[in-house]
Amino acid sequence: MNIMELDGYKAKIEYDPELDQFRGEILGLNGSADFYGDNPDRLRKEFKNSLDVFLEVCKENNISPIKEYSGKFNLRITPSLHSEIAVQATAANKSLNQWVAELLKRSLSH
């Protein structure tokens, strides 16, 4: 997956073969905003335009542009994996939640 960043906002970039262009989807918004371009410069320009329009609409409607997350999510795994993770967390003197959160955070920094 390719990520483009602008002013702290991130967009996922994918190629759309039907249009023979790249499509960007701005992530983490309280709604949806996308843009298209046939080269990186055009993508950046359209990213900015799309983001500006989205932010303006949010401002006009008094809506927060950023999607809010609770910090909680359910994860379904096999009982054997659950057991292995619990052993590793206990061995590290950490709660299951702490151990998994640290592992996820480390995976994002690579």
Backbone as numpy.savetxt, mean C-alpha at the origin, in Angstrom:
# Nx Ny Nz CAx CAy CAz Cx Cy Cz
6.04 -5.93 -8.40 5.20 -4.76 -8.40 6.09 -3.53 -8.40
5.74 -2.57 -9.19 6.48 -1.33 -9.26 5.72 -0.24 -8.52
6.45 0.50 -7.69 5.86 1.56 -6.89 6.49 2.89 -7.30
5.65 3.90 -7.50 6.10 5.26 -7.78 5.64 6.10 -6.59
6.49 7.04 -6.15 6.16 7.86 -4.99 6.17 9.33 -5.37
5.20 10.07 -4.81 5.10 11.51 -5.05 4.54 12.16 -3.80
5.29 13.08 -3.21 4.84 13.82 -2.03 4.35 12.91 -0.91
5.00 11.77 -0.72 4.63 10.84 0.34 3.53 9.86 -0.03
2.92 10.05 -1.19 1.89 9.12 -1.67 2.56 8.09 -2.58
2.02 6.88 -2.56 2.58 5.81 -3.37 1.54 5.29 -4.35
2.02 4.91 -5.52 1.13 4.35 -6.53 1.73 3.07 -7.08
0.87 2.10 -7.31 1.26 0.84 -7.94 1.18 1.05 -9.45
2.24 0.69 -10.17 2.29 0.87 -11.62 2.26 -0.50 -12.30
1.34 -0.64 -13.27 1.22 -1.88 -14.05 1.05 -1.52 -15.52
1.45 -2.43 -16.36 1.28 -2.23 -17.80 -0.09 -2.72 -18.22
-0.80 -1.90 -19.00 -2.12 -2.26 -19.53 -1.97 -2.55 -21.02
-1.93 -3.83 -21.41 -1.69 -4.17 -22.82 -2.81 -3.72 -23.75
-4.04 -3.64 -23.25 -5.15 -3.20 -24.10 -4.99 -1.75 -24.54
-4.47 -0.93 -23.66 -4.27 0.49 -23.97 -2.84 0.79 -24.42
-1.96 -0.19 -24.25 -0.53 -0.01 -24.54 0.03 1.18 -23.78
-0.38 1.25 -22.49 0.10 2.30 -21.59 0.30 1.71 -20.20
0.97 2.48 -19.38 1.12 2.11 -17.99 0.00 2.76 -17.19
-0.54 1.98 -16.23 -1.60 2.47 -15.36 -1.07 2.56 -13.95
-1.34 3.69 -13.31 -0.98 3.86 -11.91 -2.23 3.92 -11.06
-2.16 3.32 -9.90 -3.26 3.38 -8.93 -2.67 3.89 -7.63
-3.17 5.04 -7.16 -2.66 5.63 -5.93 -3.18 4.82 -4.75
-2.27 4.42 -3.88 -2.58 3.51 -2.77 -2.84 4.27 -1.47
-3.62 3.66 -0.61 -3.84 4.19 0.73 -4.82 5.35 0.81
-5.59 5.55 -0.25 -6.54 6.65 -0.26 -7.91 6.19 0.24
-8.67 7.14 0.67 -10.03 6.89 1.13 -10.97 6.98 -0.08
-10.64 6.25 -1.10 -11.34 6.26 -2.37 -10.38 5.75 -3.44
-10.69 6.04 -4.67 -9.85 5.51 -5.74 -9.40 6.62 -6.67
-8.14 6.55 -7.08 -7.58 7.51 -8.04 -6.55 6.77 -8.88
-6.70 6.87 -10.20 -5.72 6.23 -11.07 -5.29 7.21 -12.16
-4.30 6.80 -12.93 -3.75 7.66 -13.97 -3.02 6.78 -14.98
-2.79 7.34 -16.16 -2.14 6.59 -17.24 -1.02 7.42 -17.86
-0.04 6.73 -18.41 1.03 7.39 -19.14 1.82 6.38 -19.94
2.47 6.84 -21.00 3.24 5.92 -21.84 4.74 5.95 -21.54
5.16 6.79 -20.58 6.57 6.83 -20.16 6.63 7.37 -18.73
7.77 7.23 -18.07 7.87 7.65 -16.66 7.56 9.13 -16.43
8.01 10.00 -17.32 7.73 11.43 -17.13 6.23 11.71 -17.20
5.56 11.11 -18.15 4.12 11.28 -18.31 3.37 10.70 -17.10
3.84 9.54 -16.63 3.22 8.93 -15.44 3.33 9.87 -14.24
4.51 10.45 -14.02 4.69 11.36 -12.88 3.76 12.57 -13.00
3.65 13.13 -14.20 2.78 14.29 -14.43 1.32 13.92 -14.16
0.88 12.78 -14.68 -0.50 12.37 -14.49 -0.78 11.94 -13.04
0.23 11.38 -12.38 0.12 11.04 -10.96 -0.19 12.32 -10.19
0.57 13.36 -10.42 0.37 14.64 -9.74 -1.02 15.20 -10.05
-1.42 15.18 -11.31 -2.74 15.70 -11.68 -3.86 14.93 -10.98
-3.78 13.61 -11.03 -4.81 12.77 -10.42 -4.86 13.00 -8.91
-3.70 13.06 -8.28 -3.64 13.28 -6.84 -4.21 14.65 -6.48
-3.83 15.69 -7.23 -4.35 17.03 -6.97 -5.87 17.07 -7.06
-6.44 16.45 -8.09 -7.90 16.41 -8.25 -8.53 15.67 -7.08
-7.98 14.51 -6.73 -8.52 13.72 -5.63 -8.51 14.52 -4.33
-7.37 15.16 -4.02 -7.25 15.93 -2.78 -8.21 17.11 -2.77
-8.39 17.76 -3.90 -9.31 18.89 -4.00 -10.76 18.45 -3.75
-11.16 17.32 -4.34 -12.51 16.80 -4.13 -12.71 16.45 -2.65
-11.71 15.85 -2.04 -11.81 15.52 -0.61 -11.97 16.79 0.22
-11.19 17.81 -0.11 -11.27 19.08 0.63 -12.65 19.71 0.47
-13.17 19.73 -0.75 -14.49 20.31 -1.01 -15.60 19.59 -0.26
-15.43 18.28 -0.09 -16.45 17.46 0.58 -16.13 17.18 2.04
-15.08 17.82 2.55 -14.66 17.65 3.94 -14.47 16.18 4.31
-13.75 15.47 3.43 -13.46 14.05 3.62 -11.95 13.89 3.79
-11.55 13.05 4.72 -10.13 12.75 4.87 -9.65 11.95 3.66
-8.57 12.40 3.01 -8.11 11.69 1.81 -7.41 10.36 2.10
-6.90 10.21 3.28 -6.11 9.02 3.64 -7.00 7.98 4.30
-6.90 6.76 3.81 -7.63 5.64 4.41 -7.05 5.38 5.80
-7.92 5.21 6.76 -7.47 4.93 8.12 -7.51 3.43 8.39
-6.49 2.95 9.07 -6.39 1.52 9.41 -6.44 1.37 10.93
-7.06 0.31 11.37 -7.22 0.07 12.81 -5.95 -0.48 13.45
-5.08 -1.07 12.65 -3.92 -1.73 13.21 -4.19 -3.20 13.55
-5.36 -3.66 13.19 -5.73 -5.05 13.44 -6.16 -5.70 12.14
-5.75 -6.96 11.94 -6.26 -7.74 10.82 -6.17 -9.22 11.17
-7.04 -10.00 10.59 -7.04 -11.45 10.83 -6.16 -12.13 9.80
-5.44 -13.09 10.25 -4.56 -13.86 9.38 -4.87 -15.34 9.58
-5.19 -16.01 8.49 -5.49 -17.43 8.56 -4.28 -18.22 8.08
-3.78 -19.08 8.96 -2.63 -19.92 8.64 -2.92 -21.34 9.12
-2.08 -22.25 8.71 -2.28 -23.63 9.15 -1.94 -23.77 10.63
-2.55 -24.73 11.32 -2.22 -24.96 12.73 -0.73 -25.26 12.93
-0.11 -25.97 12.00 1.31 -26.29 12.18 2.18 -25.03 12.07
1.83 -24.13 11.16 2.59 -22.88 11.07 2.36 -22.03 12.31
1.14 -21.99 12.80 0.82 -21.27 14.02 1.68 -21.79 15.17
1.78 -23.10 15.27 2.58 -23.72 16.32 4.06 -23.33 16.20
4.59 -23.39 14.98 6.00 -23.03 14.77 6.28 -21.57 15.14
5.36 -20.69 14.75 5.52 -19.27 15.06 5.46 -19.05 16.56
4.54 -19.72 17.24 4.42 -19.59 18.69 5.69 -20.03 19.39
6.30 -21.10 18.92 7.56 -21.58 19.50 8.65 -20.53 19.32
8.76 -19.98 18.10 9.79 -18.97 17.83 9.57 -17.71 18.67
8.33 -17.28 18.81 8.04 -16.10 19.61 8.39 -16.33 21.08
8.01 -17.48 21.59 8.32 -17.81 22.98 9.82 -17.87 23.20
10.54 -18.48 22.27 11.99 -18.58 22.38 12.65 -17.20 22.37
12.02 -16.24 21.70 12.56 -14.87 21.64 12.02 -14.00 22.79
11.28 -14.62 23.73 10.68 -13.90 24.84 9.78 -12.76 24.38
8.99 -13.04 23.35 8.08 -12.04 22.79 6.70 -12.66 22.67
5.72 -11.77 22.64 4.36 -12.26 22.37 4.30 -12.63 20.90
3.32 -13.42 20.56 3.11 -13.80 19.17 2.94 -12.54 18.31
2.16 -11.59 18.81 1.92 -10.35 18.09 3.21 -9.56 17.86
4.02 -9.41 18.91 5.29 -8.68 18.78 6.20 -9.35 17.76
6.31 -10.66 17.85 7.22 -11.39 16.98 6.81 -11.24 15.52
5.53 -11.43 15.23 5.03 -11.31 13.85 5.15 -9.88 13.35
4.80 -8.89 14.19 4.90 -7.48 13.78 6.34 -7.11 13.43
7.30 -7.57 14.22 8.71 -7.28 13.94 9.15 -7.95 12.63
8.71 -9.17 12.41 9.04 -9.88 11.19 8.48 -9.15 9.97
7.23 -8.72 10.06 6.61 -7.98 8.95 7.34 -6.66 8.69
7.68 -5.96 9.76 8.39 -4.68 9.60 9.75 -4.88 8.94
10.47 -5.91 9.36 11.78 -6.21 8.73 11.61 -6.55 7.26
10.56 -7.25 6.91 10.37 -7.64 5.52 10.12 -6.42 4.63
9.56 -5.36 5.17 9.32 -4.15 4.39 10.59 -3.34 4.16
11.59 -3.51 4.99 12.82 -2.72 4.86 13.80 -3.33 3.86
13.45 -4.47 3.27 14.37 -5.11 2.31 14.05 -4.70 0.89
